[in-house]
Amino acid sequence: MKYAIITYGCQMNLHESEKIAGVLREHGYDERAELEDADIIVFNTCCIRENAENHAFGNIGALKKLKRQKRHLIIAVGGCMAQEEGKAALLKERFPFLDIIFGTHNLDELGELIERKRREKRAIISLREERRSTEDGIVPVRTSYPNAWVNITYGCNNFCSYCIVPYVRGRERSRHAEDIIAEVTSLVKEGYREITLLGQNVDSYHSEEGVRFPALLDACARIEGKFRLRFMTSHPKDFSEELVETIARHEKICNHIHLPVQSGNDRILALMNRRYTRAHYLECLAMLRARVPGCAVSTDLIVGFPTETEEEFCDTLSLVEEADFSTAFTFIYSPRKGTKAAAMQGQIPEAVQKERIMRLVEAVNANTRRLSAGYVGKDTEILCEDFDKKRGMYLGRNPEGRMGYFTSDRDRIGEFVTLHVTSANGISLYGEERGD
């Protein structure tokens, strides 16, 4: 039997889709397929912004005809949107042809739910209020070689006023350090060359044994073998000197930190419940760059937060230049029902939000182009990840997160390549591979 998985959202969801594939393999679905050929289709959803929900709703609805044609087809919806309060009932009302609805806390039960569906011949809705364990025992079907994702925490305790994640992912729980280290060790032995440690806030990792994130990162970096370590996402309020010292100590840890700032204005940061100031954020960057010269910093930025004035938005614009971000992921504020920000007075008109995001993107792109141009004429090491058929070129990222493209007369996927950069375009670098 064949399966198809449609994934929305963040790296956490991408990795959880690998786990969903692992569950499906254990229950008789042994081959990926296009939607029309699949025997089961699983949507792994996101609800961080309204457009992610709208995409999911549209694509689920489009399967009504296929379900009518293939009566044996099982359609399941899981992930954050399914876990969000009231959404499971809405999904079932809007799409009565759905077979299974499950949440973020019971992915490990998907196999049992499939068996129940087959046995009982009725729709199954199963949501759990919290995760039973930090270890789910699922062997993922990894799809991102030579990269691999490793969860270190689940959930979030921060309750930023705009964010739905704590409500759909639950309170933060950290995996056992020895389990994480064993997983990373195994992945390196299997030939994976870049490991990314995942959590909503990796900096607050704290195992039951008392291991904190800098010690965990240090232990992973000491594993033998040629590989890179990345981690995401960090939170400025928990970003520590100890963590920076760990990064500086190990060549295996990439010179790239994703440190979301969200806004450059202190009043907006307070309304967001971010619990740091612009000055504190810039102090974090100064500390990092003093100990790890050339470290690239990417970030997340939100425009149009409730009551944001033109002057406060300009504070975000000026921060882009002052912080010298390598790149930034920019978003228009999206109200999420149940969060504090959604109930705030002073929601910003859509036209104003769109005008501001265009100005912000222009500023971010200008900085990105300038930094990329600085690589021209220099060598940088990239990990080759894939082959772009349209360009006819291999591609991969350097430690700072820049994507590099090059041609080769043999398959280079999974190999580290020294790229001599001859040109740059936005965040992408183009060049020639140096000889072995």
KOLPAKOL-188255 format. One record per atom (N, C-alpha, C): residue in one letter; y, z, x. Coordinates in steps of 0.001 Angstrom, whole numbers, padded with zeros to 6 digits, always signed. Each point is the difference from the previous one (the first is absolute). Layout:
// KOLPAKOL-188255
AYZX...
//
This chain:
// KOLPAKOL-188255
M-001196+000000+000841M+001196+000000-000841M+001245+000000+000875K+001076-000552-000529K+001211-000202+000769K+001142+000877-000526Y+000929+000336+000908Y+001124+000844-000395Y+001320-000594+000492A+001066+000407-000680A+001365-000352+000420A+000856+001243-000156I+000890+000246+000968I+000897+001150-000035I+001424-000504+000155I+000872+000406-000905I+001419-000358+000072I+000760+001266+000332T+000731-000034+001119T+000663+001200+000509T+001513-000138-000070Y+000650+001060-000440Y+001461+000089-000017Y+000418+001207+000841G+001177-000088+000643G+000560+001191+000612G-000192+000141+001490C-000119+001253+000427C+000144+000389+001392C-001296-000120+000801Q+000080+000380+001275Q-001175-000029+000877Q-001088+000943-000500M+000410+001108-000639M-000986+000915-000573M-000849-000731-001038N+000643-000808-000833N-000736-000755-001005N-000888-001083+000640L+000510-000630+001053L-000810-001008+000687L-001293+000617+000519H+000112+001185+000595H-001193+000663+000514H-000903+000472-001138E+000599+000473-001085E-000829+000440-001121E-000727-001175-000650S+000580-001177+000065S-000716-001184-000481S-001211-000302+000877E+000110+000295+001300E-001164-000132+000869E-001096+000981-000421K+000420+001188-000434K-000972+000986-000487K-000607-000441-001333I+000830-000582-000870I-000521-000536-001264I-001064-001049+000282A+000268-000858+000982A-000991-001011+000373A-001281+000659+000489G+000141+001108+000728G-001169+000724+000469G-000844+000536-001144V+000671+000542-001025V-000715+000499-001182V-000709-001151-000708L+000691-001119-000155L-000588-001146-000695L-001216-000534+000748R+000071-000028+001324R-001148-000450+000786R-001216+000900-000254E+000248+001294-000128E-001102+000948-000233E-000628-000169-001379H+000721-000632-000907H-000493-000121-001382H-000266-001450-000389G-000419-000787+000984G-000549-001310-000315G+000958-001166+000074Y+001278+000249+000291Y+000962-001103+000122Y+000183-000273+001492D-000589-001086+000480D-000098-000186+001438D+000807-001152+000569E+000858-000605-000802E+000721-001164+000502E+001367-000107-000661R+001024-000219+000823R+001341-000227-000546R+000063-001367-000677A+000859-000115-001002A+000090-001272-000731A+001394-000161-000586E+000330-001223-000397E+001204-000252-000773E-000188+000597-001396L+001104+000218-000704L-000066+000686-001295L-000974-000663-000960E+000047-001322-000092E-000819-000699-001004E-001504+000082+000307D-000351+000326+001256D-001409+000089+000375D-000515+001429+000069A+000879+000978-000179A-000384+001403+000192A-000759+000551-001212D-000870+000989+000297D-000698+000742-001049D+000701+001323-000301I+000826+000449+000931I+000861+001156-000227I+001334-000255+000681I+001081+000344-000684I+001352-000128+000548I+000641+001377-000075V+000503+000470+001152V+000632+001315+000056V+001460-000156+000408F+000891+000551-000798F+001420+000052+000328F+000294+001374+000612N+000503+000000+001221N+000438+001241+000644N+001523+000010-000046T+000566+000788-000907T+001397-000160-000396T+000959+000940+000732C+001274-000318-000129C+001102+000766+000576C+001034+000238-001089C+000698+001135+000063C+001056+000247-000998C+001278+000499+000657I+000150-000254+001303I+001155+000501+000717I+001299-000645-000493R-000101-001264-000463R+001148-000688-000570R-000436-000785-001231E+000954-000273-000865E-000301-000643-001273E-000597-001385+000185N+000481-000754+000998N-000516-001366+000150N-001476-000010+000386A-000467+001041+000713A-001424+000082+000336A-000831+000178-001266E+000486+000809-000911E-000692+000196-001273E+000002-001287-000818N+001142-000668-000036N+000103-001228-000791N-000953-001086+000516H-000127-000112+001323H-000936-000974+000566H-001425+000318-000425A-000347+001282+000058A-001355+000393-000381A-000258-000293-001470F+000938+000374-000862F-000157-000257-001433F-000188-001494-000267G+000815-000822+000659G-000098-001438-000220G-001336-000571+000437N-000491+000448+001146N-001256-000538+000524N-001220+000530-000756I+000082+001222-000503I-001093+000518-000825I-000077-000788-001304G+001150-000193-000618G+000039-000732-001261G-000525-001418+000119A+000195-000607+001173A-000439-001385+000205A-001521-000140-000003L-000717+001123+000078L-001464-000056+000045L-000656+000051-001385K+000798+000090-001023K-000559+000101-001355K-000915-001198-000309K+000454-001190+000350K-000785-001203-000283K-001297-000010+000807L+000096+000386+001294L-001193+000032+000848L-001018+001007-000527K+000483+001134-000473K-000895+001022-000556K-000720-000531-001237R+000691-000776-000794R-000607-000574-001204R-001090-001003+000376Q+000231-000733+001101Q-000971-001001+000434Q-001213+000619+000695K+000217+001121+000706K-001071+000655+000762K-000201+001413-000550R-000862+000150-000981R-000157+001286-000687R-000529+001082+000935H-000738-000403+001046H-000560+001007+000907H+001018+000497+001023L+001145-000672+000112L+001012+000355+000986L+000521+001419-000245I+000063+000797+001055I+000593+001336-000067I+001385-000050+000627I+000989+000491-000728I+001371+000077+000522I+000389+001469+000073A+000372+000449+001191A+000359+001403+000226A+001417+000082+000550V+000710+001058-000403V+001350+000252+000500V+000030+001418+000567G+000415+000109+001264G+000113+001302+000639G+001304+000118+000751G+000143+001073+000769G+001182+000168+000826G+001100+000791-000673C+001193-000080+000586C+001114+000863-000388C+000460-000215-001439M+000087-001257-000433M+000467-000250-001359M-000964+000579-001025A-001292-000106+000257A-000984+000561-000923A+000096+001513-000063Q+000377+000641+001135Q+000090+001460+000067Q+001274+000522-000651E+001039-000830-000068E+001291+000431-000534E-000149+000461-001452E+000684+001061-000335E-000139+000616-001321E+000256-001016-001124G-000954-000116-000908G+000135-000865-001164G-000371-001447+000235K-000168-000412+001271K-000221-001414+000279K-001416-000454-000355A-000987+000888+000132A-001372-000394-000340A-000100-000380-001466A+000610+000813-000865A-000022-000294-001431A+000750-001296-000291L+001127-000204+000692L+000779-001224-000196L-000799-001220+000441L-000682+000119+001135L-000820-001109+000487L-001083-000373-001010K-000666+001012-000538K-001083-000272-000933K+000519-000586-001311E+001174+000457-000423E+000593-000524-001235E+000447-001451+000189R+000600-000270+001141R+000548-001331+000245R-001081-001008+000372F-001053+000495+000690F-001082-000884+000451F-001342+000576-000445P-000347-000158-001261P-001246+000594-000511P-001261-000545+000646F+000124-001108+000730F-001175-000581+000658F-000332+000683+001333L+000829+000976+000435L-000300+000710+001241L-001282+000815-000153D-000779+000065+001073D-001284+000711-000035D+000070+001381+000629I+000770+000124+001092I+000065+001266+000731I+001438+000256+000431I+000461+001234-000214I+001292+000444+000517I-000259+001289+000772F+000399+000025+001280F-000226+001185+000836F+001247+000271+000829G+000112+001221+000532G+001227+000393+000667G-000102+000077+001513T+001011+000613+000603T+000072+000101+001457T-000923+001076+000553H-000398+000959-000849H-000782+001133+000489H-001506-000186-000151N-000444-001058-000652N-001442-000158-000205N-000501-001398+000351L+000585-000567+001046L-000481-001296+000485L-001485+000077+000351D-000427+001155+000537D-001394+000155+000396D-000961-000032-001181E+000533+000126-001226E-000839-000023-001200E-000163-001399-000590L+000649-000996+000606L-000001-001334-000599L-001414-000518-000230G-000897+000229+000940G-001380-000454-000176G-000653+000608-001226E+000222+001308-000216E-000546+000668-001177E+000605-000568-001276L+001285-000308+000044L+000667-000553-001182L-000555-001379-000338I-000294-000790+001029I-000608-001311-000235I-001356+000160-000673E-000806+000948+000499E-001311+000244-000603E+000130+000477-001441R+000971+000843-000267R+000237+000465-001383R+000381-001158-000905K+000854-000876+000511K+000412-001166-000782K-001204-000872-000335R-000842-000249+000985R-001191-000819-000231R-000935+000672-001005R-000113+001323+000103R-000953+000724-000833R+000511+000206-001423E+001272+000386-000133E+000533+000388-001301E+000661-001151-000749K+000251-001119+000678K+000568-001196-000637K+001335+000287-000684R+000804+000886+000611R+001309+000302-000580R+001007+000198+001132A+001283-000018-000364A+001051+000197+000997A-000023+001436+000520I+000279+000158+001285I-000017+001304+000639I+001386+000296+000576I+000558+001140-000366I+001249+000481+000608I-000310+001329+000684S+000249+000072+001297S-000310+001217+000744S+001115+000303+000990L+000709+001088-000244L+001084+000440+000873L-000256+001451+000405R+000304+000331+001224R-000153+001373+000470R+001371+000521+000413E+000267+001268-000237E+001318+000558+000281E+000251+000156+001494E-001049+000216+000777E+000187+000121+001436E-001250-000466+000743R+000190-000306+001268R-001094-000454+000849R-000928+001169+000304R-001307-000217-000107R-000965+001068+000244R-000121+000339+001481S+000094-001009+000863S-000227+000211+001418S+000812-001002+000800T+000312+000363+001242T+000697-000949+000878T-000968-000990+000620E-001302+000216-000174E-001005-000923+000518E-000762-000602-001172D+000119-001331-000186D-000617-000623-001171D-001359-000623+000306G-000375-000076+001261G-001317-000510+000356G-000177-001497-000164I+001077-000707-000311I-000095-001449-000212I+000081-000732+001335V-000874-000961+000184V+000074-000879+001177V+000794-001238-000398P+001240-000143+000472P+000829-001129-000439P-000485-001332+000548V+000290-001058-000742V-000212-001359+000495V+001327-000439+000614R+000140+000152+001292R+001291-000240+000649R+000287-001498+000083T+001225-000353-000353T+000376-001407-000111T+001158-000379+000922S+000419+000936+000860S+001219-000243+000771S-000243-000054+001506Y-001250-000294+000426Y-000292-000075+001437Y+001015-000911+000710P+000502+000397+001169P-000406+001121+000841P+000721+001308-000284N+000661+000079-001166N+000698+001226-000388N-000867+000817-000945A+000182+001308+000018A-000725+000874-000920A+000913+001130-000443W-000146+000379-001280W+000782+001093-000583W-000853+001259-000072V+000612+001149+000265V-000703+001285-000081V+000893+001008-000726N-000434+000464-001158N+000748+001039-000713N-000060+001315+000767I+001145+000683+000099I-000011+001352+000550I+000455+001021-001041T+000815-000438-000962T+000383+000871-001106T-000053-000795-001305Y-000068+000739-001091Y+000118-000567-001342Y+001080+000791-000742G+000762-000694-000852G+000986+000699-000804G+001287+000289+000740C+000924+000668-000686C+001331+000270+000565C+000595+001239-000660N+000683+000818+000811N+000645+001220-000504N+001517-000113-000062N+000561-001159+000308N+001454-000077+000194N+000809-000118-001288F-000508-000668-001011F+000688-000170-001278F+001423-000525+000166C+000127-001104+000726C+001286-000707+000017C+000328-000371-001442S+001249+000083-000369S+000371-000079-001418S-000268-001364-000620Y-000156-001044+000829Y-000217-001355-000511Y-001471-000398-000010C-000880+000852+000547C-001347-000439+000360C-001075+000553-000937I-000879-000873-000441I-001091+000351-000910I-001258+000428+000757V-000044-000210+001322V-001233+000208+000765V-000609+001393-000169P+000771+001104+000099P-000646+001315-000149P-000678+000192-001357Y+000471-000713-001012Y-000551+000151-001348Y-001292-000797-000169V-000165-001063+000767V-001203-000835-000150V-000984+000166+001158R+000481+000548+001115R-000870+000235+001155R-000353+001477+000164G+000736+000857-000675G-000287+001423+000077G+000639+000679+001199R-000274+001297+000121R+000542+000776+001107R-000713-000371+001298E+000706+000210+001092E-000486-000439+001298E-001243+000785+000440R-000984-000750+000503R-001198+000590+000577R-000333-000757+001282S-000336+000745+001058S-000298-000592+001304S-001499-000034+000248R-000456-001107+000568R-001406-000107+000386R-000288+000879+001221H-001273+000324+000209H-000396+000749+001185H+000241-000849+001246A+000563+000629+001029A+000338-000727+001223A-001231-000635+000637E-001117+000743+000015E-001192-000542+000657E-000527-001239-000715D+000174-000071-001320D-000440-001176-000748D+000870-001215+000324I+001296+000244+000137I+000922-001092+000344I-000297-000525+001402I-000147+000915+000945I-000265-000393+001387I-001317-000757+000101A-001012+000467-000741A-001301-000690+000008A+000125-001400-000583E+000806-000163-001055E+000176-001321-000604E+000716-000946+000956V+001047+000483+000651V+000728-000839+000956V-000908-000386+001166T-000764+000962+000510T-000927-000270+001099T-000997-001087-000379S-000543+000104-001211S-000966-000984-000478S+000631-001381-000120L+001221-000067-000507L+000679-001285-000162L+000259-000675+001339V+000385+000795+000995V+000238-000558+001332V-001301-000552+000573K-001090+000725-000182K-001299-000472+000484K-000434-001276-000711E+000423-000151-001266E-000356-001191-000764E+000853-001203+000380G+001031+000209+000816G+000804-001115+000476G+001371-000134-000632Y+000396+000944-000857Y+001351-000053-000570Y+001002+000350+001093R+001098-000730+000025R+000947+000115+001103R+001334+000641-000396E+000215+000208-001270E+001203+000703-000422E-000341+000892-001188I+000245+001294+000133I-000312+000979-001031I+001313+000559-000530T+000173-000023-001321T+001192+000574-000622T-000395+001224-000801L+000561+001158+000359L-000225+001244-000721L+000943+000024-001197L-000547+000237-001192L+000755-000139-001245L+000203+001328-000719G+001191+000178-000549G+000303+001116-000885G+001355-000218-000620Q+000240+000609-001145Q+001340-000099-000609Q+001039+000629+000929N-000404+001053+000719N+000860+000644+000991N-000902+000522+001117V-000280-000841+000989V-000936+000390+001055V+000509+001195+000803D+001324+000155+000102D+000558+001076+000812D-000352+001381-000528S-000336+000100-001293S-000340+001305-000558S-001507+000245-000019Y-000765-000880+000679Y-001447+000218+000104Y-000271+001391+000563H-000942+000708-000651H-000359+001362+000427H-001396+000289-000530S-000995-000116+000860S-001380+000187-000434S-000296+001469-000262E-001103+000250-000691E-000413+001379-000274E-000257+000765+001290E-000336-000725+001062E-000269+000647+001283E+001281+000297+000776G+001153-000401-000554G+001273+000280+000649G+000509-001096+000904V-000666-001166-000014V+000447-001123+000836V+001173-000695-000690R+001083-000185+000737R+001165-000709-000532R+000038-001418+000560F+000935-000803-000533F-000029-001432+000301F+000127-000336+001480P+000934+000597+000764P+000079-000369+001420P-001321+000222+000744A-000706+001085-000318A-001282+000269+000656A-001061-001009-000436L+000014-000362-001277L-000945-001017-000481L+000263-001338+000675L+001256-000393+000065L+000367-001274+000631L-000387+000008+001475D+000224+001118+000673D-000358+000138+001404D-001506-000174+000189A-000794+000635-000878A-001461-000096+000101A-000473-001434-000220C+000591-000691-000960C-000380-001395-000255C+000369-000898+001177A+001145+000259+000611A+000452-000821+001123A-000857+000211+001247R-000741+001089+000061R-000864+000284+001144R-001387-000641-000126I-000274-000610-001142I-001286-000679-000180I-000082-001180+000966E-001135-000144+000636E-000157-001058+001002E-000042-001382-000646G+000505-000977+000734G-000020-001376-000486G+001385-000604-000025K+000042-001334-000053K+001263-000738-000064K+000359-000207-001466F+000975+000763-000491F+000441-000145-001382F+001393+000582-000145R+000608-000300-001139R+001324+000528-000317R-000091+000980-001164L+000965+000914-000044L+000138+000928-001120L+001363-000177-000651R-000003-000108-001313R+001226+000066-000785R-000171+001090-001042F+001089+000375-000650F-000087+000948-001106F+001156-000238-000952M-000251+000296-001266M+001045-000096-001009M-000451+000746-001263T+000938+000642-000679T+001427-000062+000234T+000490+001369+000470S+001034+000006+000862S+000627+001240+000429S+001135+000370-000947H+000345+001295-000012H+001125+000479-000813H+001026+000653+000922P+001265-000396-000077P+001006+000538+000926P+000100+001520+000013K-000254+000656-001124K+000128+001464-000027K-001086+000684+000817D-001110-000683+000256D-001117+000578+000738D-000191-000638+001377F+000849-000934+000355F-000122-000718+001271F+000351+000960+001131S-000925+000208+000941S+000161+001087+000957S+000048-000474+001446E+000537+000861+000853E+000025-000269+001435E-001418-000049+000555E-000893+000833-000541E-001397+000003+000440E-000656-001353-000255L+000311-000596-001155L-000543-001322-000304L+000530-001043+000973V+001287+000047+000284V+000607-000949+000931V-000618+000134+001388E-000243+001225+000453E-000624+000216+001305E-001406-000590+000036T-000717+000091-001120T-001344-000575-000074T+000056-001517+000120I+000944-000619-000699I+000165-001453+000065I+000326-000430+001434A+000897+000742+000641A+000419-000339+001360A-001145+000138+001000R-000954+000881-000305R-001082+000310+000935R-001100-001052+000023H-000129-000780-001068H-001155-000889-000125H+000416-001462-000151E-000509-000832+000888E+000274-001441-000071E-000646-000626-001228K-001089+000584-000494K-000712-000578-001139K+000806+000106-001299I+000921+000947-000089I+000805+000166-001216I+001135-001016+000031C+000074-000825-001022C+000980-001090-000023C+001429+000516+000020N+000863-000742+000703N+001427+000325+000039N+000686-000508-001266H-000454+000515-001112H+000546-000409-001300H-000203+001135-000997I+001079+000466-000573I-000051+001072-000994I+000596-000511-001296H-000723+000206-001108H+000586-000286-001312H+000531+001320-000547L+001329+000107-000087L+000660+001258-000376L+000982-000271-001142P-000464+000060-001247P+000859-000344-001148P+001207+000933-000114V+001174-000600-000108V+001223+000784-000170V+000497-000054-001444Q-000210-001119-000695Q+000325-000234-001415Q+001486-000181-000274S+000870+000809+000610S+001445-000151-000214S+000736+000503+001233G+001222-000507+000194G+000818+000456+001112G+001064+000990-000420N-000053+000461-001254N+001030+000892-000526N-000604+001360-000338D+000651+001063+000436D-000546+001356-000180D-000096+000420-001461R+000978-000360-000825R-000064+000405-001413R-001185-000671-000692I-000195-001271+000272I-001134-000713-000601I-001320+000554+000534L-000068+000301+001296L-001214+000584+000567L-000338+001323-000684A+001024+000800-000298A-000236+001279-000692A-000508-000245-001414L+000588-000975-000710L-000477-000327-001346L-001436-000527+000033M-000338-000671+001075M-001369-000507+000161M-000999+001100+000362N+000513+001184+000337N-000836+001126+000453N-000733-000342+001289R+000718-000637+000914R-000615-000388+001272R+000028+001139+001025R+000886+000957-000139R+000039+001218+000817R+000298-000251+001482Y+000881-000960+000249Y+000591-000194+001318Y+001327-000718-000209T+000805-000059+001035T+001292-000683-000057T-000034-001241+000884R+001023-000797-000135R+000147-001176+000873R+000022+000439+001461A+000756+001072+000293A+000112+000475+001382A-001359+000425+000539H-000789+000688-000822H-001335+000434+000447H-000883-001207+000282Y+000070-001001-000847Y-000811-001201+000206Y+000369-000657+001327L+001285-000145+000267L+000426-000629+001251L-000385+000847+001210E-000044+001317-000161E-000465+000878+001080E-001478-000251+000298C-000784-000216-001055C-001421-000332+000191C-000144-001277+000822L+000797-001018-000333L-000071-001265+000729L+000429+000169+001457A+001042+000781+000228A+000468+000223+001368A-001071+000712+000820M-000643+000995-000588M-001079+000718+000683M-001156-000945+000328L-000371-000846-000956L-001091-000949+000196L+000323-000982+001114R+001167-000590-000057R+000344-001051+000962R+000256+000549+001401A+000374+001285+000092A+000173+000611+001314A-001341+000173+000702R-001048+000305-000763R-001324+000232+000571R-000870-001253+000007V+000252-000926-000937V-000801-001227-000093V+000965-001186-000010P+000525-000376+001152P+000979-001097+000053P-000575-001297-000580G+000817-000681-000770G-000416-001270-000590G-000845+000142-001244C-000187+001241-000475C-000814+000200-001206C+000681-000636-001202A-000732-000851-000713A+000534-000659-001199A-000109+000956-001187V+001012-000022-000847V+000016+000843-001198V+000229-000880-001215S-000949+000000-000907S+000179-000668-001291S+000235+001055-001062T+000479-000421-001160T+000375+000989-001005T-000105-000589-001401D+000188+000852-001007D+000115-000408-001401D+001403+000348-000473L+000597-000866-000814L+001348+000218-000524L+000033-000322-001491I+000617+000883-000765I+000153-000190-001448I+001477-000174-000323V+000320-001018-000783V+001384-000182-000460V+000052+000197-001511G+001182+000364-000475G+000187+000135-001443G-000593+001270-000584F-000157+001054+000820F-000455+001280-000537F+001059+000524-000968P-000416+000738-001044P+000965+000470-000994P+001234+000650+000633T+001161-000387-000473T+001348+000472+000377T+000451-000506+001367E-000782-000816+000694E+000418-000494+001309E+001291-000811-000121T+001008+000386+000765T+001272-000724-000008T-000012-001099+001052E+001014-000859-000035E+000121-001059+000987E+000140+000598+001399E+000789+001076+000129E+000186+000630+001297E-001310+000590+000526E-000800+000577-000903E-001274+000586+000415E-001002-001076+000396F+000032-001110-000693F-000836-001130+000407F+000419-000494+001384C+001308-000034+000265C+000479-000446+001311C-000480+000932+001115D-000242+001274-000319D-000586+000914+000985D-001404-000462+000397T-000737-000542-000955T-001325-000536+000310T+000133-001253+000862L+000953-000848-000342L+000239-001196+000818L+000328+000373+001442S+000864+000971+000187S+000398+000369+001363S-001156+000651+000761L-000900+000677-000717L-001143+000627+000663L-000931-001046+000590V-000115-001153-000655V-000861-001072+000513V+000422-000378+001415E+001286-000095+000208E+000504-000367+001320E-000109+001176+000970E+000364+001209-000464E+000003+001161+000888E-001418+000384+000437A-000968-000103-000915A-001372+000393+000308A-000753-001089+000744D+000509-001236-000045D-000610-001121+000714D-001464-000189-000392F-000236-000099-001310F-001362-000155-000504F-000600-001327+000450S-001267+000029+000372S-000687-001245+000360S-000192-000875-001222T-000233+000631-001130T-000047-000677-001292T+000079+001064-001075A+000207-000412-001234A+000073+000949-001104A-000565-000632-001259F-000705+000799-000772F-000497-000411-001307F+001018+000486-001030T+000602-000940-000701T+001115+000319-000883T-000413-000121-001468F+000467+000939-000820F-000410+000055-001399F+001184+000335-000897I-000020-000577-001177I+000905+000423-001067I-000631+001203-000691Y+000791+001033-000262Y-000518+001188-000677Y-000651-000389-001324S-001203+000528-000210S-000764-000294-001212S-000332+001308-000702P+000554+000254-001209P-000285+001264-000703P-001480+000135-000323R-000573+001174+000286R-001395+000293-000296R-000041+001156-000981K-000536-000252-001167K-000075+001012-001044K-000689+001259+000519G+000626+001150-000262G-000558+001270+000442G+000627+000530+001270T+000760-000842+000713T+000689+000470+001201T+001411+000471-000370K+000570+000863+000841K+001334+000547-000282K+001074-001080-000013A-000117-000957+000903A+001038-001029+000104A+000075-000872-001245A-001124-000182-000668A-000014-000853-001194A+000831+000593-001122A+000173+001330+000009A+000770+000682-001052A+001450+000239+000402M+000385-000431+001190M+001366+000222+000470M+000994-000881-000730Q+001196+000520-000181Q+001106-000804-000504Q+000487-000919+001126G+000696-001053-000364G+000599-000861+001009G-000937-001028+000585Q-000922-000531-000814Q-000870-001083+000462Q+000868-001223+000338I-000292-000644+001101I+000830-001093+000507I-000379-001308-000689P+001000-000778-000466P-000307-001282-000643P-000797-000922+000909E-000868-000785-000592E-000874-000893+000757E+000786-000980+000857A+001094-000517-000532A+000797-000971+000760A+000552+000628+001280V+000420+001247-000074V+000516+000700+001184V-001126+000237+000993Q-001164+000404-000499Q-001149+000216+000875Q-000358-001278+000762K-000039-001119-000697K-000380-001264+000632K+001021-000428+001042E+001280+000216-000282E+001039-000375+000958E-000125+000848+001268R-000296+001282-000183R-000134+000889+001160R-001245-000325+000824I-001106-000304-000655I-001227-000276+000759I+000168-001265+000834M+000743-000977-000511M+000220-001228+000771M+000806+000294+001253R+001000+000839-000106R+000805+000365+001172R-000825+000802+000998L-000838+000881-000520L-000832+000811+000887L-001021-000864+000731V-000663-000887-000711V-000984-000888+000623V+000657-000846+001089E+001213-000478-000262E+000717-000799+001002E+000240+000815+001268A+000393+001269-000165A+000260+000858+001159A-001285+000295+000767V-001068+000291-000725V-001290+000282+000636V-000502-001219+000761N+000070-001165-000629N-000497-001225+000630N+000800-000364+001253A+001296+000248-000036A+000822-000301+001167A-000430+000865+001180N-000272+001270-000263N-000441+000904+001068N-001387-000395+000510T-000880-000376-000935T-001358-000408+000371T+000034-001239+000889R+000820-000973-000363R+000104-001230+000802R+000508+000307+001407R+000988+000881+000080R+000562+000354+001309R-001057+000657+000893L-000771+000930-000556L-001016+000687+000786L-001140-000943+000390S-000359-000891-000906S-001053-000969+000317S+000436-000934+001135A+001251-000405-000016A+000503-000897+001041A-000104+000647+001384G+000014+001334+000036G-000105+000708+001268G-001350-000151+000674Y-001009-000466-000742Y-001323-000221+000592Y-000112-001352+000698V+000889-000926-000317V-000110-001363+000547V+000112+000036+001525G-000957-000681+000636G-000042-000023+001454G-000797+001134+000617K-000523+000889-000841K-000753+001156+000490K-001457-000090-000452D-000834+000842+000590D-001406+000105-000390D-000193+001206-000910T-000892-000127-000974T-000364+001112-000869T-001474-000130-000365E-000664+001113-000140E-001424-000026-000329E-000187+000035-001510I-000775-000936-000506I-000302+000007-001428I-001504+000137-000192L-000368+000580-001115L-001405+000043-000419L-000185-001121-001004C-000795-000997+000358C-000190-001154-000872C-000799+000402-001238E+000583-000256-001177E-000584+000458-001256E-000582-001122-000857D+000541-001205+000141D-000385-001046-000956D+000410-001369+000536F-000384-001022-000758F+000405-001368+000302F+000712-000566-001210D+001221-000470+000196D+000808-000575-001068D-000294-001500-000072K-000729-000405-001037K-000413-001400-000106K+001191-000934-000198K+001009+000456-000739K+001161-000858-000238K+000756-000279+001291R+000196+001045+000809R+000716-000181+001262R-000919-000537+001100G-001317+000198-000167G-000930-000360+001060G+000143+000916+001195M+000321+001296-000277M+000276+000939+001087M-000707+001332-000253Y-000352+000674+001086Y-000494+001367-000094Y+001187+000950-000127L-000253+001178-000567L+001083+000950-000182L-000491+001426+000167G+000916+000862+000370G-000307+001418+000145G+001273+000770+000305R-000099+001338-000081R+001176+000840+000208R+000022+000609+001398N+001225+000205+000498N+000148+000743+001241N+000139+001495-000339P+000055+000904+000981P+000068+001429-000311P+001188+000387-000869E+001106-000748+000122E+001198+000316-000783E-000040-000582-001408G-001088-000690-000347G-000148-000514-001353G+000480-001412-000214R+000493-000667+001051R+000425-001386-000130R-001232-000915-000078M+000052-000988-000888M-001094-000961-000122M+000208-001119+000999G-001043-000289+000806G+000083-001063+000981G-000949-001137-000327Y+000444-001252+000177Y-000786-001199-000294Y-000201-000796+001290F-001202-000571+000150F-000292-000801+001186F-001184-000914-000297T-000178-001022+000832T-001153-000889-000116T-001002+000354+001092S-001267-000307-000270S-001044+000261+000985S-001144-000969-000231D-000708-000291+001082D-001122-000934-000121D-001308+000718-000318R+000057+001306-000249R-001191+000732-000416R+000385+001128-000948D-000989+000548-000704D+000235+001072-000960D+000454+001263+000722R+001169+000513-000381R+000546+001181+000665R+000041+001220-000924I-000488-000120-001221I+000086+001111-000958I-000766+001206+000535G+000666+001149-000021G-000591+001230+000498G+000285+000265+001465E+000754-000895+000646E+000291+000158+001424E+001479+000351+000210F+000263+000732+001077F+001375+000246+000426F+000454-001186+000849V+001165-000520-000319V+000515-001199+000659V+001407+000282+000513T+000259-000366+001248T+001358+000089+000531T+000756-001259-000399L+001040+000184-000787L+000772-001127-000529L+001319-000113+000750H+000256-001169+000558H+001311-000279+000581H+000852-000612-001111V+001033+000714-000424V+000789-000396-001169V+001001-001074+000375T-000068-001118-000726T+000911-001122+000263T+001070-000160-001075S-000272+000552-001203S+001002-000068-001074S-000288+001098-001014A+000995+000269-000849A-000137+001037-001020A+000634-000478-001291N-000575+000434-001107N+000513-000363-001320N-000185+001197-000924G+001091+000711-000272G-000100+001197-000829G-000833+001060+000698I-001051+000472-000671I-000866+001023+000581I-001133-000613+000811S-000089-001325+000037S-001106-000686+000656S+000384-000515+001376L-000974+000089+000916L+000159-000510+001357L-000960-001162+000207Y+000414-000978+000806Y-000837-001162+000303Y-000064-000142+001523G-001205-000358+000483G-000094-000130+001442G-001324-000571+000469E-000266+000235+001266E-001203-000528+000650E-000793+001173+000571E-001330-000090-000110E-000813+001066+000562E-000048-000123+001522R+000086+001151+000627R-000154+000046+001447R-001482-000067+000338G-000350-000523+001148G-001380-000084+000425G-000623+001357+000167D-001331+000080-000128D-000722+001267+000159D+000150+000526+001417
//
